[in-house]
Amino acid sequence: MRIREQASATSAVDRQINLFVQSQLRTETSGGAYADQISNVLAQLQSLYGTPGGTGTLETAYNNFTSALQALSANSGAQSARSLALTTAQSLAQELNTTTQGIQQLRSNAQQDIGVSVNQVNNDLTQMRNSIRSSRPFLRTTIMPQRCRISATTRSTISRS
């Protein structure tokens, strides 16, 4: 009898360890997927904004524009200063438009990804519901009667003791 109790206790510990490991695996897998998604979005934003100080970036266009405005304020009568201010303003507007379009595309992609994920979760939940519904007759005809027999046998064994 002692060996059975030890085997039962060992089995219970194994089950608890398995449940814990499965729970941790799900948590870490989910966290890893989240980190991958965030990394992907940040990489896209980095690509959109470019390297700080690099050519063709919003930052550079803004700095060029402010420099041109300062030059214009220092020498407002010079045609070259006015022309430079106008050119850098157009360049800044173009960079703003490009950046805005890129952000809108990222937003659209995120919304689409969320929609796909919601549809997948809904499909999974529907499959689970259908599985539960289809297993109910099996539970009523197989599992529950066995459970009742085991329970009755256990009660009769206990009452004889």
DSSP file (Angstrom, degrees, kcal/mol; ACC not computed):
  #  RESIDUE AA STRUCTURE BP1 BP2  ACC     N-H-->O    O-->H-N    N-H-->O    O-->H-N    TCO  KAPPA ALPHA  PHI   PSI    X-CA   Y-CA   Z-CA
    1    1 A M     >        0   0    0      0, 0.0     4,-1.9     0, 0.0     5,-0.1   0.000 360.0 360.0 360.0 -35.1    0.0    0.0    0.0
    2    2 A R  H  >  +     0   0    0      1,-0.2     4,-2.1     2,-0.2     5,-0.2   0.877 360.0  53.0 -63.7 -39.9    2.9    2.4    0.8
    3    3 A I  H  > S+     0   0    0      1,-0.2     4,-2.7     2,-0.2    -1,-0.2   0.893 107.1  52.2 -64.9 -40.7    4.3    2.0   -2.8
    4    4 A R  H  > S+     0   0    0      2,-0.2     4,-2.7     1,-0.2    -1,-0.2   0.910 109.0  49.8 -62.1 -42.4    0.9    2.9   -4.3
    5    5 A E  H  X S+     0   0    0     -4,-1.9     4,-2.5     2,-0.2    -2,-0.2   0.907 112.4  47.3 -63.6 -41.1    0.8    6.0   -2.2
    6    6 A Q  H  X S+     0   0    0     -4,-2.1     4,-2.8     2,-0.2    -2,-0.2   0.913 112.9  48.5 -66.8 -41.6    4.3    7.0   -3.2
    7    7 A A  H  X S+     0   0    0     -4,-2.7     4,-2.5     2,-0.2    -2,-0.2   0.900 112.3  49.3 -64.1 -40.3    3.5    6.3   -6.9
    8    8 A S  H  X S+     0   0    0     -4,-2.7     4,-2.3     2,-0.2    -2,-0.2   0.913 112.4  47.3 -64.9 -43.0    0.3    8.4   -6.6
    9    9 A A  H  X S+     0   0    0     -4,-2.5     4,-2.4     2,-0.2    -2,-0.2   0.910 112.6  49.6 -65.0 -41.9    2.2   11.3   -5.0
   10   10 A T  H  X S+     0   0    0     -4,-2.8     4,-2.6     1,-0.2    -2,-0.2   0.911 110.8  50.1 -62.7 -42.2    4.9   11.1   -7.6
   11   11 A S  H  X S+     0   0    0     -4,-2.5     4,-2.3     2,-0.2    -1,-0.2   0.901 110.0  50.1 -63.0 -41.3    2.3   11.1  -10.4
   12   12 A A  H  X S+     0   0    0     -4,-2.3     4,-2.2     2,-0.2    -2,-0.2   0.902 111.3  48.7 -64.7 -40.8    0.6   14.1   -8.8
   13   13 A V  H  X S+     0   0    0     -4,-2.4     4,-2.7     2,-0.2    -2,-0.2   0.917 110.3  51.7 -64.6 -43.3    3.9   16.0   -8.6
   14   14 A D  H  X S+     0   0    0     -4,-2.6     4,-2.7     1,-0.2    -2,-0.2   0.911 109.7  49.8 -59.0 -43.1    4.6   15.1  -12.2
   15   15 A R  H  X S+     0   0    0     -4,-2.3     4,-2.7     2,-0.2    -1,-0.2   0.916 111.3  48.4 -62.9 -43.0    1.2   16.4  -13.3
   16   16 A Q  H  X S+     0   0    0     -4,-2.2     4,-2.5     2,-0.2    -2,-0.2   0.908 112.2  48.6 -64.7 -41.2    1.8   19.7  -11.4
   17   17 A I  H  X S+     0   0    0     -4,-2.7     4,-2.9     2,-0.2     5,-0.2   0.929 111.9  49.6 -63.6 -44.2    5.2   20.1  -12.9
   18   18 A N  H  X S+     0   0    0     -4,-2.7     4,-2.7     1,-0.2    -2,-0.2   0.915 111.3  48.9 -60.8 -43.5    3.9   19.4  -16.4
   19   19 A L  H  X S+     0   0    0     -4,-2.7     4,-2.3     2,-0.2    -1,-0.2   0.913 113.0  47.9 -62.8 -41.9    1.1   22.0  -15.9
   20   20 A F  H  X S+     0   0    0     -4,-2.5     4,-2.7     2,-0.2    -2,-0.2   0.931 112.7  47.6 -63.7 -46.1    3.6   24.5  -14.6
   21   21 A V  H  X S+     0   0    0     -4,-2.9     4,-2.6     1,-0.2    -2,-0.2   0.905 112.4  49.5 -63.9 -41.6    5.9   24.0  -17.6
   22   22 A Q  H  X S+     0   0    0     -4,-2.7     4,-2.4    -5,-0.2    -1,-0.2   0.913 111.4  49.6 -63.3 -41.5    3.1   24.2  -20.1
   23   23 A S  H  X S+     0   0    0     -4,-2.3     4,-2.4    -5,-0.2    -2,-0.2   0.927 112.4  46.9 -63.0 -44.9    1.9   27.4  -18.5
   24   24 A Q  H  X S+     0   0    0     -4,-2.7     4,-3.1     2,-0.2     5,-0.3   0.898 110.4  53.2 -63.7 -40.4    5.4   28.9  -18.6
   25   25 A L  H  X S+     0   0    0     -4,-2.6     4,-2.6     1,-0.2     5,-0.2   0.926 110.6  46.7 -61.0 -45.0    5.8   27.8  -22.2
   26   26 A R  H  X S+     0   0    0     -4,-2.4     4,-2.3     2,-0.2    -2,-0.2   0.920 114.1  48.4 -62.9 -43.1    2.6   29.5  -23.2
   27   27 A T  H  X S+     0   0    0     -4,-2.4     4,-2.6     1,-0.2    -2,-0.2   0.937 115.0  43.6 -62.5 -47.4    3.5   32.7  -21.3
   28   28 A E  H  X S+     0   0    0     -4,-3.1     4,-2.5     2,-0.2    -1,-0.2   0.870 112.9  51.7 -69.5 -36.4    7.0   32.8  -22.8
   29   29 A T  H  X S+     0   0    0     -4,-2.6     4,-2.3    -5,-0.3    -1,-0.2   0.924 112.3  46.7 -63.9 -43.9    5.8   32.0  -26.3
   30   30 A S  H  X S+     0   0    0     -4,-2.3     4,-2.3    -5,-0.2    -2,-0.2   0.923 113.0  48.9 -63.4 -44.8    3.2   34.8  -26.1
   31   31 A G  H  X S+     0   0    0     -4,-2.6     4,-2.5     1,-0.2    -2,-0.2   0.886 110.8  50.9 -63.0 -38.9    5.8   37.2  -24.7
   32   32 A G  H  X S+     0   0    0     -4,-2.5     4,-2.4     2,-0.2    -1,-0.2   0.903 109.8  49.2 -65.0 -41.4    8.2   36.3  -27.5
   33   33 A A  H  X S+     0   0    0     -4,-2.3     4,-2.2     2,-0.2    -2,-0.2   0.898 111.6  49.8 -64.8 -39.9    5.6   36.9  -30.1
   34   34 A Y  H  X S+     0   0    0     -4,-2.3     4,-2.6     2,-0.2     5,-0.2   0.933 110.7  49.1 -63.3 -46.1    4.8   40.2  -28.6
   35   35 A A  H  X S+     0   0    0     -4,-2.5     4,-2.6     1,-0.2    -2,-0.2   0.894 110.6  51.1 -61.6 -40.3    8.4   41.3  -28.5
   36   36 A D  H  X S+     0   0    0     -4,-2.4     4,-2.3     2,-0.2    -1,-0.2   0.914 110.8  48.6 -61.9 -42.6    8.8   40.2  -32.2
   37   37 A Q  H  X S+     0   0    0     -4,-2.2     4,-2.3     2,-0.2    -2,-0.2   0.924 112.9  46.5 -64.9 -45.0    5.8   42.3  -33.1
   38   38 A I  H  X S+     0   0    0     -4,-2.6     4,-2.8     1,-0.2     5,-0.2   0.919 112.0  51.6 -63.3 -43.1    7.0   45.4  -31.3
   39   39 A S  H  X S+     0   0    0     -4,-2.6     4,-2.3    -5,-0.2    -1,-0.2   0.897 109.4  50.8 -59.9 -41.0   10.5   45.0  -32.7
   40   40 A N  H  X S+     0   0    0     -4,-2.3     4,-2.0     2,-0.2    -1,-0.2   0.925 111.7  46.2 -63.1 -46.1    9.0   44.8  -36.2
   41   41 A V  H  X S+     0   0    0     -4,-2.3     4,-2.4     1,-0.2    -2,-0.2   0.918 112.9  49.9 -64.8 -43.0    7.0   48.0  -35.7
   42   42 A L  H  X S+     0   0    0     -4,-2.8     4,-2.7     1,-0.2    -1,-0.2   0.882 109.4  51.7 -64.3 -37.0    9.9   49.8  -34.3
   43   43 A A  H  X S+     0   0    0     -4,-2.3     4,-2.3    -5,-0.2    -1,-0.2   0.895 109.8  49.8 -64.5 -39.3   12.1   48.7  -37.2
   44   44 A Q  H  X S+     0   0    0     -4,-2.0     4,-2.1     2,-0.2    -2,-0.2   0.904 111.7  48.1 -66.1 -40.2    9.5   50.1  -39.6
   45   45 A L  H  X S+     0   0    0     -4,-2.4     4,-2.9     2,-0.2     5,-0.3   0.911 110.5  51.6 -65.0 -41.6    9.4   53.4  -37.7
   46   46 A Q  H  X S+     0   0    0     -4,-2.7     4,-2.4     1,-0.2    -2,-0.2   0.906 110.9  48.3 -60.8 -41.0   13.2   53.6  -37.7
   47   47 A S  H  < S+     0   0    0     -4,-2.3    -1,-0.2     2,-0.2    -2,-0.2   0.880 112.6  49.6 -65.4 -37.4   13.1   53.0  -41.5
   48   48 A L  H  < S+     0   0    0     -4,-2.1    -2,-0.2     1,-0.2    -1,-0.2   0.923 119.1  35.0 -68.4 -45.9   10.4   55.6  -41.8
   49   49 A Y  H  < S-     0   0    0     -4,-2.9     9,-0.4     1,-0.1    10,-0.4   0.744 101.8-152.5 -83.2 -23.9   12.2   58.3  -39.8
   50   50 A G     <  -     0   0    0     -4,-2.4    -1,-0.1    -5,-0.3    -2,-0.1  -0.115  38.0 -34.8  80.1 178.8   15.7   57.3  -40.9
   51   51 A T  S >  S-     0   0    0      4,-0.2     3,-2.8     1,-0.1     6,-0.1  -0.596  74.9 -99.8 -77.0 132.1   19.0   57.7  -39.1
   52   52 A P  T 3  S+     0   0    0      0, 0.0    -1,-0.1     0, 0.0     3,-0.1  -0.278 109.5  10.8 -54.2 129.6   19.2   60.9  -37.0
   53   53 A G  T 3  S+     0   0    0      1,-0.3     3,-0.1    -3,-0.0    -3,-0.1   0.374 100.1 133.7  83.3  -5.2   21.1   63.6  -39.0
   54   54 A G    X   -     0   0    0     -3,-2.8     3,-0.8     1,-0.1     6,-0.3  -0.292  64.2 -93.4 -75.8 162.2   21.0   61.5  -42.2
   55   55 A T  T 3  S+     0   0    0      1,-0.2    -4,-0.2    -3,-0.1    -1,-0.1  -0.455 106.7  26.1 -74.0 147.8   20.1   62.8  -45.5
   56   56 A G  T 3  S+     0   0    0      1,-0.3     2,-0.3    -2,-0.1    -1,-0.2   0.732  92.8 127.7  75.4  22.5   16.5   62.6  -46.6
   57   57 A T  S <> S-     0   0    0     -3,-0.8     4,-2.3     1,-0.1    -1,-0.3  -0.733  70.7-119.3-109.1 161.5   15.1   62.5  -43.1
   58   58 A L  H  > S+     0   0    0     -9,-0.4     4,-2.5    -2,-0.3     5,-0.2   0.897 115.0  54.5 -61.5 -41.3   12.4   64.6  -41.5
   59   59 A E  H  > S+     0   0    0    -10,-0.4     4,-2.7     1,-0.2    -1,-0.2   0.932 109.5  46.0 -59.7 -47.0   14.9   65.9  -39.0
   60   60 A T  H  > S+     0   0    0     -6,-0.3     4,-2.8     1,-0.2     5,-0.2   0.908 112.0  51.1 -64.3 -42.4   17.3   67.1  -41.7
   61   61 A A  H  X S+     0   0    0     -4,-2.3     4,-2.1     2,-0.2    31,-0.2   0.905 112.2  47.3 -62.3 -40.9   14.6   68.7  -43.7
   62   62 A Y  H  X S+     0   0    0     -4,-2.5     4,-2.7     2,-0.2     5,-0.2   0.928 112.7  48.3 -66.4 -44.9   13.4   70.6  -40.6
   63   63 A N  H  X S+     0   0    0     -4,-2.7     4,-2.3     1,-0.2    -2,-0.2   0.913 111.9  49.8 -62.4 -41.9   16.9   71.7  -39.6
   64   64 A N  H  X S+     0   0    0     -4,-2.8     4,-2.3     2,-0.2    -1,-0.2   0.905 111.4  49.6 -62.1 -41.3   17.6   72.9  -43.2
   65   65 A F  H  X S+     0   0    0     -4,-2.1     4,-2.4    23,-0.2    -2,-0.2   0.935 111.4  47.2 -64.1 -47.6   14.3   74.8  -43.2
   66   66 A T  H  X S+     0   0    0     -4,-2.7     4,-2.2     1,-0.2    -1,-0.2   0.888 112.5  50.6 -64.3 -37.0   15.0   76.5  -39.8
   67   67 A S  H  X S+     0   0    0     -4,-2.3     4,-2.4    -5,-0.2    -1,-0.2   0.914 110.4  49.5 -64.0 -41.9   18.6   77.4  -41.0
   68   68 A A  H  X S+     0   0    0     -4,-2.3     4,-2.2     1,-0.2    17,-0.2   0.880 110.4  50.5 -65.5 -37.3   17.1   78.9  -44.2
   69   69 A L  H  X S+     0   0    0     -4,-2.4     4,-2.6     2,-0.2    -1,-0.2   0.891 109.8  50.2 -67.2 -38.5   14.6   80.9  -42.2
   70   70 A Q  H  X S+     0   0    0     -4,-2.2     4,-1.8     2,-0.2    -2,-0.2   0.916 111.4  48.5 -64.6 -41.3   17.4   82.2  -40.0
   71   71 A A  H  X S+     0   0    0     -4,-2.4     4,-1.6     1,-0.2    -2,-0.2   0.891 112.0  50.0 -64.3 -38.2   19.4   83.2  -43.1
   72   72 A L  H  < S+     0   0    0     -4,-2.2    -2,-0.2     9,-0.2    -1,-0.2   0.898 109.3  50.3 -67.1 -40.8   16.3   84.9  -44.5
   73   73 A S  H  < S+     0   0    0     -4,-2.6     3,-0.4     1,-0.2    -1,-0.2   0.839 111.9  48.6 -67.7 -30.4   15.7   86.8  -41.3
   74   74 A A  H  < S+     0   0    0     -4,-1.8    -1,-0.2     1,-0.2    -2,-0.2   0.807 131.1  18.5 -75.8 -29.5   19.3   88.0  -41.3
   75   75 A N  S >< S+     0   0    0     -4,-1.6     3,-1.3    -5,-0.2    -1,-0.2  -0.570  70.2 165.3-142.4  72.7   19.1   89.1  -44.9
   76   76 A S  T 3  S+     0   0    0     -3,-0.4    -1,-0.1     1,-0.3    -3,-0.1   0.684  73.4  58.6 -69.1 -18.6   15.5   89.5  -45.9
   77   77 A G  T 3  S+     0   0    0      4,-0.0     2,-0.4    -5,-0.0    -1,-0.3   0.632  79.9 103.3 -86.0 -12.5   16.3   91.4  -49.1
   78   78 A A    <>  -     0   0    0     -3,-1.3     4,-1.8    -6,-0.2     5,-0.2  -0.556  60.1-152.9 -78.9 127.9   18.4   88.7  -50.7
   79   79 A Q  H  > S+     0   0    0     -2,-0.4     4,-2.8     1,-0.2     5,-0.2   0.882  96.6  56.9 -63.6 -38.7   16.7   86.7  -53.5
   80   80 A S  H  > S+     0   0    0      1,-0.2     4,-2.2     2,-0.2    -1,-0.2   0.865 106.0  50.2 -63.4 -35.6   18.9   83.7  -52.8
   81   81 A A  H  > S+     0   0    0      2,-0.2     4,-2.3    -6,-0.2    -1,-0.2   0.899 112.6  46.8 -68.4 -40.5   17.8   83.6  -49.1
   82   82 A R  H  X S+     0   0    0     -4,-1.8     4,-2.3     2,-0.2    -2,-0.2   0.920 113.0  48.7 -66.1 -42.4   14.1   83.7  -50.2
   83   83 A S  H  X S+     0   0    0     -4,-2.8     4,-2.5     2,-0.2    -2,-0.2   0.900 112.0  49.0 -63.9 -41.3   14.7   81.1  -52.8
   84   84 A L  H  X S+     0   0    0     -4,-2.2     4,-2.7     2,-0.2     5,-0.2   0.898 110.6  50.7 -65.6 -40.9   16.5   78.8  -50.3
   85   85 A A  H  X S+     0   0    0     -4,-2.3     4,-2.0   -17,-0.2    -2,-0.2   0.913 112.4  47.0 -63.2 -41.8   13.7   79.3  -47.7
   86   86 A L  H  X S+     0   0    0     -4,-2.3     4,-2.2     2,-0.2    -2,-0.2   0.923 113.1  48.3 -65.7 -44.2   11.1   78.4  -50.3
   87   87 A T  H  X S+     0   0    0     -4,-2.5     4,-2.2     1,-0.2    -2,-0.2   0.916 113.6  46.1 -63.4 -44.2   13.0   75.3  -51.5
   88   88 A T  H  X S+     0   0    0     -4,-2.7     4,-2.5     2,-0.2   -23,-0.2   0.844 110.3  54.5 -70.5 -30.8   13.6   74.0  -47.9
   89   89 A A  H  X S+     0   0    0     -4,-2.0     4,-2.5    -5,-0.2    -2,-0.2   0.913 110.0  46.8 -64.9 -42.2   10.0   74.6  -47.1
   90   90 A Q  H  X S+     0   0    0     -4,-2.2     4,-2.4     2,-0.2    -2,-0.2   0.901 112.2  50.4 -64.8 -40.4    8.9   72.5  -50.0
   91   91 A S  H  X S+     0   0    0     -4,-2.2     4,-2.4     2,-0.2    -2,-0.2   0.908 111.1  48.5 -64.0 -42.3   11.4   69.8  -49.0
   92   92 A L  H  X S+     0   0    0     -4,-2.5     4,-2.7   -31,-0.2    -2,-0.2   0.915 110.9  50.7 -64.0 -43.0   10.1   69.8  -45.5
   93   93 A A  H  X S+     0   0    0     -4,-2.5     4,-2.4     1,-0.2    -2,-0.2   0.904 110.6  49.6 -61.6 -40.7    6.5   69.6  -46.7
   94   94 A Q  H  X S+     0   0    0     -4,-2.4     4,-2.6     2,-0.2    -1,-0.2   0.921 111.5  48.2 -64.6 -43.5    7.5   66.7  -48.9
   95   95 A E  H  X S+     0   0    0     -4,-2.4     4,-2.8     2,-0.2     5,-0.2   0.900 111.1  51.3 -63.6 -40.3    9.2   64.9  -46.0
   96   96 A L  H  X S+     0   0    0     -4,-2.7     4,-2.7     2,-0.2    -2,-0.2   0.919 111.3  47.6 -62.4 -43.3    6.1   65.5  -43.8
   97   97 A N  H  X S+     0   0    0     -4,-2.4     4,-2.6     2,-0.2    -2,-0.2   0.924 113.1  47.8 -62.7 -45.1    3.9   64.0  -46.5
   98   98 A T  H  X S+     0   0    0     -4,-2.6     4,-2.2     2,-0.2    -2,-0.2   0.925 114.2  46.7 -62.0 -44.7    6.1   61.0  -46.9
   99   99 A T  H  X S+     0   0    0     -4,-2.8     4,-2.5     2,-0.2    -2,-0.2   0.916 112.3  50.4 -64.4 -43.4    6.3   60.5  -43.2
  100  100 A T  H  X S+     0   0    0     -4,-2.7     4,-2.6     1,-0.2    -2,-0.2   0.912 110.7  49.0 -61.4 -43.8    2.6   60.9  -42.7
  101  101 A Q  H  X S+     0   0    0     -4,-2.6     4,-2.2     1,-0.2    -1,-0.2   0.905 111.1  50.5 -63.1 -40.8    1.9   58.4  -45.5
  102  102 A G  H  X S+     0   0    0     -4,-2.2     4,-2.3     2,-0.2    -2,-0.2   0.906 110.9  48.1 -63.4 -41.7    4.3   55.9  -43.9
  103  103 A I  H  X S+     0   0    0     -4,-2.5     4,-2.6     2,-0.2    -2,-0.2   0.909 110.8  51.3 -65.2 -41.9    2.7   56.3  -40.5
  104  104 A Q  H  X S+     0   0    0     -4,-2.6     4,-2.6     1,-0.2    -1,-0.2   0.889 109.5  50.8 -61.8 -38.2   -0.8   55.8  -42.1
  105  105 A Q  H  X S+     0   0    0     -4,-2.2     4,-2.7     2,-0.2    -2,-0.2   0.914 110.0  49.4 -66.0 -42.2    0.5   52.6  -43.8
  106  106 A L  H  X S+     0   0    0     -4,-2.3     4,-2.5     2,-0.2    -2,-0.2   0.921 112.1  48.9 -60.9 -43.2    1.8   51.3  -40.5
  107  107 A R  H  X S+     0   0    0     -4,-2.6     4,-2.6     2,-0.2    -2,-0.2   0.927 111.4  48.9 -62.3 -45.3   -1.5   52.1  -38.8
  108  108 A S  H  X S+     0   0    0     -4,-2.6     4,-2.4     1,-0.2    -2,-0.2   0.911 111.4  49.7 -61.4 -43.2   -3.4   50.3  -41.6
  109  109 A N  H  X S+     0   0    0     -4,-2.7     4,-2.7     2,-0.2    -1,-0.2   0.907 110.5  50.5 -62.5 -41.5   -1.1   47.3  -41.4
  110  110 A A  H  X S+     0   0    0     -4,-2.5     4,-2.5     2,-0.2    -2,-0.2   0.922 110.9  48.4 -63.1 -44.1   -1.6   47.1  -37.6
  111  111 A Q  H  X S+     0   0    0     -4,-2.6     4,-2.4     2,-0.2    -1,-0.2   0.899 112.0  49.3 -62.6 -40.2   -5.4   47.3  -38.0
  112  112 A Q  H  X S+     0   0    0     -4,-2.4     4,-2.4     2,-0.2    -2,-0.2   0.924 111.0  49.4 -65.1 -43.7   -5.3   44.6  -40.6
  113  113 A D  H  X S+     0   0    0     -4,-2.7     4,-2.4     1,-0.2    -2,-0.2   0.896 110.8  50.4 -62.1 -40.3   -3.1   42.4  -38.4
  114  114 A I  H  X S+     0   0    0     -4,-2.5     4,-2.8     2,-0.2    -1,-0.2   0.920 109.8  50.8 -63.1 -43.3   -5.5   42.9  -35.5
  115  115 A G  H  X S+     0   0    0     -4,-2.4     4,-2.3     1,-0.2    -2,-0.2   0.909 110.5  48.6 -60.9 -42.6   -8.4   42.0  -37.7
  116  116 A V  H  X S+     0   0    0     -4,-2.4     4,-2.2     2,-0.2    -1,-0.2   0.918 112.7  48.7 -63.1 -43.1   -6.7   38.8  -38.8
  117  117 A S  H  X S+     0   0    0     -4,-2.4     4,-2.6     2,-0.2    -2,-0.2   0.909 110.4  50.3 -64.7 -42.2   -5.9   37.9  -35.2
  118  118 A V  H  X S+     0   0    0     -4,-2.8     4,-2.7     1,-0.2    -1,-0.2   0.916 110.7  49.9 -62.6 -42.9   -9.4   38.5  -34.0
  119  119 A N  H  X S+     0   0    0     -4,-2.3     4,-2.4    -5,-0.2    -1,-0.2   0.898 110.7  50.1 -62.2 -39.9  -10.8   36.3  -36.8
  120  120 A Q  H  X S+     0   0    0     -4,-2.2     4,-2.6     2,-0.2    -2,-0.2   0.920 111.4  47.9 -65.0 -43.7   -8.3   33.5  -35.8
  121  121 A V  H  X S+     0   0    0     -4,-2.6     4,-2.7     2,-0.2     5,-0.2   0.927 111.8  50.3 -62.6 -44.0   -9.4   33.7  -32.2
  122  122 A N  H  X S+     0   0    0     -4,-2.7     4,-2.2     1,-0.2    -2,-0.2   0.909 111.4  48.4 -61.0 -41.7  -13.0   33.7  -33.2
  123  123 A N  H  X S+     0   0    0     -4,-2.4     4,-2.4     2,-0.2    -1,-0.2   0.917 111.9  49.4 -63.9 -42.7  -12.4   30.6  -35.4
  124  124 A D  H  X S+     0   0    0     -4,-2.6     4,-2.4     1,-0.2    -2,-0.2   0.915 111.3  48.9 -62.9 -42.5  -10.5   28.9  -32.5
  125  125 A L  H  X S+     0   0    0     -4,-2.7     4,-2.7     2,-0.2    -1,-0.2   0.891 110.4  51.4 -64.5 -39.2  -13.3   29.6  -30.1
  126  126 A T  H  X S+     0   0    0     -4,-2.2     4,-2.6    -5,-0.2    -2,-0.2   0.917 110.2  49.0 -63.4 -42.9  -15.9   28.3  -32.5
  127  127 A Q  H  X S+     0   0    0     -4,-2.4     4,-2.4     2,-0.2    -2,-0.2   0.902 111.5  49.7 -63.3 -40.3  -13.9   25.1  -32.9
  128  128 A M  H  X S+     0   0    0     -4,-2.4     4,-2.6     2,-0.2    -2,-0.2   0.934 111.1  49.0 -63.4 -45.1  -13.6   24.7  -29.2
  129  129 A R  H  X S+     0   0    0     -4,-2.7     4,-2.7     1,-0.2    -2,-0.2   0.923 112.3  48.3 -60.3 -44.4  -17.3   25.2  -28.7
  130  130 A N  H  X S+     0   0    0     -4,-2.6     4,-2.4     1,-0.2    -1,-0.2   0.880 110.9  51.0 -64.5 -37.7  -18.1   22.7  -31.4
  131  131 A S  H  X S+     0   0    0     -4,-2.4     4,-1.5     2,-0.2    -1,-0.2   0.913 111.4  47.6 -65.2 -42.0  -15.7   20.2  -29.9
  132  132 A I  H  X S+     0   0    0     -4,-2.6     4,-1.1     2,-0.2    -2,-0.2   0.929 112.7  48.9 -64.5 -44.6  -17.3   20.6  -26.5
  133  133 A R  H  < S+     0   0    0     -4,-2.7     3,-0.4     1,-0.2    -2,-0.2   0.901 112.4  47.7 -62.1 -40.5  -20.8   20.2  -28.0
  134  134 A S  H  < S+     0   0    0     -4,-2.4     4,-0.5     1,-0.2    -1,-0.2   0.753 111.1  51.8 -74.6 -21.8  -19.8   17.1  -29.9
  135  135 A S  H  X S+     0   0    0     -4,-1.5     4,-2.6    -3,-0.2    -1,-0.2   0.631  87.6  83.4 -88.7 -12.4  -18.1   15.6  -26.8
  136  136 A R  H  X S+     0   0    0     -4,-1.1     4,-2.7    -3,-0.4     5,-0.2   0.922  89.7  49.2 -58.4 -46.9  -21.2   16.0  -24.5
  137  137 A P  H  > S+     0   0    0      0, 0.0     4,-2.4     0, 0.0     5,-0.2   0.917 111.9  50.4 -60.1 -39.2  -22.9   12.8  -25.6
  138  138 A F  H  >>S+     0   0    0     -4,-0.5     4,-2.5     1,-0.2     5,-1.0   0.920 111.0  48.7 -61.8 -44.1  -19.7   10.9  -25.1
  139  139 A L  I  <>S+     0   0    0     -4,-2.6     5,-2.9     1,-0.2    -1,-0.2   0.916 112.9  47.3 -62.8 -42.9  -19.3   12.4  -21.6
  140  140 A R  I  <5S+     0   0    0     -4,-2.7    -1,-0.2     1,-0.2    -2,-0.2   0.877 121.3  35.4 -66.7 -37.4  -22.9   11.5  -20.7
  141  141 A T  I  <5S+     0   0    0     -4,-2.4    -2,-0.2    -5,-0.2    -1,-0.2   0.733 133.7  15.9 -92.0 -21.8  -22.8    8.0  -22.0
  142  142 A T  I  X5S+     0   0    0     -4,-2.5     4,-1.5    -5,-0.2    -3,-0.2   0.794 124.9  35.8-116.6 -61.5  -19.2    7.0  -21.2
  143  143 A I  I  ><S+     0   0    0     -5,-1.0     4,-2.5     2,-0.2     5,-0.2   0.944 115.3  49.3 -70.1 -50.4  -17.4    9.1  -18.7
  144  144 A M  H  ><S+     0   0    0     -5,-2.9     4,-2.5     1,-0.2     5,-0.2   0.912 110.7  48.9 -62.7 -45.2  -20.2   10.1  -16.3
  145  145 A P  H  > S+     0   0    0      0, 0.0     4,-2.5     0, 0.0    -1,-0.2   0.906 112.5  49.9 -61.0 -37.8  -21.5    6.5  -15.8
  146  146 A Q  H  X S+     0   0    0     -4,-1.5     4,-2.8     2,-0.2     5,-0.2   0.918 110.1  50.4 -64.5 -41.3  -17.9    5.3  -15.1
  147  147 A R  H  X S+     0   0    0     -4,-2.5     4,-2.6     1,-0.2    -1,-0.2   0.909 110.7  49.0 -62.1 -42.3  -17.5    8.1  -12.6
  148  148 A C  H  X S+     0   0    0     -4,-2.5     4,-2.6     2,-0.2    -1,-0.2   0.909 111.9  48.9 -65.1 -41.2  -20.7    7.2  -10.9
  149  149 A R  H  X S+     0   0    0     -4,-2.5     4,-2.7     2,-0.2    -2,-0.2   0.921 112.8  47.5 -63.5 -43.2  -19.7    3.5  -10.7
  150  150 A I  H  X S+     0   0    0     -4,-2.8     4,-2.6     2,-0.2    -2,-0.2   0.918 112.9  49.2 -63.3 -42.6  -16.3    4.4   -9.3
  151  151 A S  H  X S+     0   0    0     -4,-2.6     4,-2.5    -5,-0.2    -2,-0.2   0.912 112.2  47.7 -63.3 -42.7  -17.9    6.7   -6.8
  152  152 A A  H  X S+     0   0    0     -4,-2.6     4,-2.3     2,-0.2    -2,-0.2   0.906 112.5  49.5 -65.0 -41.2  -20.4    4.0   -5.8
  153  153 A T  H  X S+     0   0    0     -4,-2.7     4,-2.2     2,-0.2    -2,-0.2   0.908 111.4  49.1 -64.0 -42.0  -17.5    1.4   -5.5
  154  154 A T  H  X S+     0   0    0     -4,-2.6     4,-2.6     2,-0.2    -2,-0.2   0.920 110.7  50.4 -64.7 -43.2  -15.5    3.8   -3.4
  155  155 A R  H  X S+     0   0    0     -4,-2.5     4,-2.5     1,-0.2    -2,-0.2   0.912 111.6  47.6 -61.5 -42.3  -18.5    4.5   -1.1
  156  156 A S  H  X S+     0   0    0     -4,-2.3     4,-1.4     2,-0.2    -1,-0.2   0.870 112.2  49.9 -68.7 -34.6  -19.1    0.8   -0.6
  157  157 A T  H  X S+     0   0    0     -4,-2.2     4,-1.1     2,-0.2    -2,-0.2   0.914 112.8  46.8 -67.1 -42.6  -15.4    0.1    0.1
  158  158 A I  H  < S+     0   0    0     -4,-2.6     3,-0.4     1,-0.2    -2,-0.2   0.899 110.1  52.5 -66.7 -40.3  -15.3    3.0    2.7
  159  159 A S  H  < S+     0   0    0     -4,-2.5    -1,-0.2     1,-0.2    -2,-0.2   0.802 107.6  52.5 -69.4 -26.5  -18.5    1.8    4.3
  160  160 A R  H  <        0   0    0     -4,-1.4    -1,-0.2     1,-0.2    -2,-0.2   0.762 360.0 360.0 -75.5 -25.1  -17.1   -1.7    4.7
  161  161 A S     <        0   0    0     -4,-1.1    -1,-0.2    -3,-0.4    -2,-0.2   0.497 360.0 360.0 -70.4 360.0  -14.0   -0.4    6.4
